[in-house]
Amino acid sequence: MGKSCCQTTDTDPSAHNNPRWRLILWIALIANAGMFVVEIVAGIAADSRALQADALDFFGDAANYAISLGVAGMALAWRAKAALLKAATMLAFGLWVIGFAIYGLAVGSSPEPQTMGLIGTLALLVNAAVALLLFRYREGDANMRSVWICSRNDALGNIAVLAAALGVFGTGQAWPDLLVAGIMAGLAIWGSSEVFTQARRELAQG
């Protein structure tokens, strides 16, 4: 049987304080902060709820990477508490995006598919590169796992944004953009539950 998705034992107990881990977090932080600026500007210009939601996700992830850098090397209990904080921010993001999508449905929107496709492709490349760097840490403690889940969800969200761009282009309507914003919210809420469960387990063990 494969390893549990909520396994708490580190494959490398010292990995959280490893210089390579810290370097990857810095790369991820800078990449996400940069993409937040690019995508929020493009999302507003293209009137795309999916791009704007993805931009806020980049912002939240940059903050989460900063938290991970702050607790790297600390005791497991502190890292688990940081993971709980990140789970809460992921949940808040998901709920906010759902509300934002409903608002867009009520007031109407006219997303621009070409910009969505271009920026969505750039975001996918950035997130895929970060996810590959973090892949070896995906089954570490809750704090490491939360970082991996953020990157994994981002890459899936970017694929969904590209699908939304094709949908908007093909139908000439805004509903694919709003639908993808809702899917991204679901990913955030799902990821939040995974991180929360493992962090609580680690706190109980501590």
N, C-alpha and C positions, 0 to 999 in steps of 0.2 A: 504493500500500500504506500502511496506517495506521502510526502510530508504534509502535515496539516497546514492550512493557509494561515492559521493563527499560532503556529509554533513559536515559542518564546526563546528557545535556546539558540544562541548565536553560533553559526558555523565557525566564526572566528571571534572569540570573546573580546579581543582587543581592537576589533575593527572600528568601533565607534570613536576611538581616539587615534586612528591611523591617519598619517599625513595625507595619504591618497584620498581617503574619505573626505577630509576637510577640503582638499583641493577640488574634488568633484562638487561639493556643496557650494563652494565659491563660484565655480563655473555655472552651476544651475541657477544660483541667485542672480548673477549678472545677466545671464541669458533671459531669465523670466522677467526681470525688471525692464530690460530693453524691449522685449516683446509686448509688455504691458503698454508702453508708450506708443509703439507702432500700431498695435491693434485697437487701442481705444480711439486714437485719431481716425483710423480707417473705418472703424465701426460706426462712429458718429457721422463721418462723411458719407458712408454707404447706407446709412439708416438700417443697419443690420443688428437685430437683437442678439443673434448668435455670436457675432464678432464682439459685440460689447460684453456679453457674458463671458466669452473666452478671455477677453482682456482683463476683466476683473479676476478671473481664475488665475491668470499669470501674476497679477498683483498679490493675491492671497498666497500663491506658491512661493513667491519671492520672500514674503514675510515668514512663511513656514521654514524655508531654508535658513533664514537668519536665526530663527529659534533653534533649529537643529545645530547650527554652528555654536550657538551659545551654550548648549548643554552637552556637546560632544566632550567625552572624557569624564563627565559626572557619573554619579552612581545610577544604577538602573532605575531606582524609584524616581529620581529627578527627570530622567529621560522619559519615563512613563507618564509623568505629570505633564511634560511638554507635549507628549503625543495626545493626551486628553484635550489640551488647549487647541491643538491643530484639528482634532476631530470636531470640536465645537465650531471652529471657523469654517471647516468644510460643510458642516450641516447648515450654518448660517448662509453660506454662499448658495447652497442648493435651494433653500427656501426663498432667498431673495430673487434668484433667477426665475423661479416659478412665478413669483409675483410680477416680475418684470415682463415675462412672456404674456401673462394674462392682460397686463396693461397695454402691451403692444397690440394684442388682439382686439381690445376694446376701442382704442383710439385709431388704429390702422397704421400701417407702415408700408414703405416702398423700398425694400432692400435692393441694392445694386449687385447683381451676381458676379460680374467680372472682378470687382474689388474683393468680394467675399472669397472667390476662388484663388486669387493671387495671394492675399494675406493668409488665407487658410493653409495654402501649400507651404508658405514660409514658416508658419507656426508649427506645422506638422514636422518639418525637417528639424527645427530646433528641439521640439519635444522628443522626437525619436532619438536624436543624438544624446540628449540628457538621460532618457530612459535606458539606453544601451550602457551608458557609463554607470548607472545605478543598479543594473540588473543583478550583479553579484551580491548586492546587499539586500535583496528583496525578502529574504527569510531571516533577517536579523531581529533585533528587538522591535518593540512597537514604534519607537521613534524612527528607526531606519525604514521599517515597513511603511510608515506613513509617507515618507519621502518618495519611496518607490511607487506607492499607490497614486500619489499626486501626479507623478510623471506619466504613469500608465494611463490614468484617466484623461490627462491632457492630450495625449496622442490619440486616444479614442475620440475625444471631443473634436479634435481637428479634422479627423476623417469625417465625422458627422457634419462639420461646417462645410466641407467640400461637397458632401451629399446635398446639403441645403442649398448651396450655390447652384448646383445642377438642377435641383427641384424648382428654385425660383426662376432660373433661366428657361426651363422647359414649360412651366405652367404660367409664368407671368404673374404669379400671386405670391403673397407674403407668407402663407401658412407653412411652407417647408422651413423657413427661417425660424418661425416661432416654435415649430415642432422640435427642431434641433436644440433650441434653447431649453426646452423642457427636458429633453434627453440628457443634456449636460447637467441639469439640476439633479436628475435621478442618479447620475454617476457620482456626483459629489455626495449625495446622501448615502448611497451605497458604500462608498469609500469611507465615509465618516463612521458608519456602523462597524466596519471591519477594524479600523484603528481603535475605536472606543473599546471593543470587546477585548482585543489583545492587551491594551494598556491597563484595563481593569484587572485582567488576569495577572499581569506583571506586578501591579501594586499589591495584590493579594499575596503573591509569592514573597514580595519584599517584606 
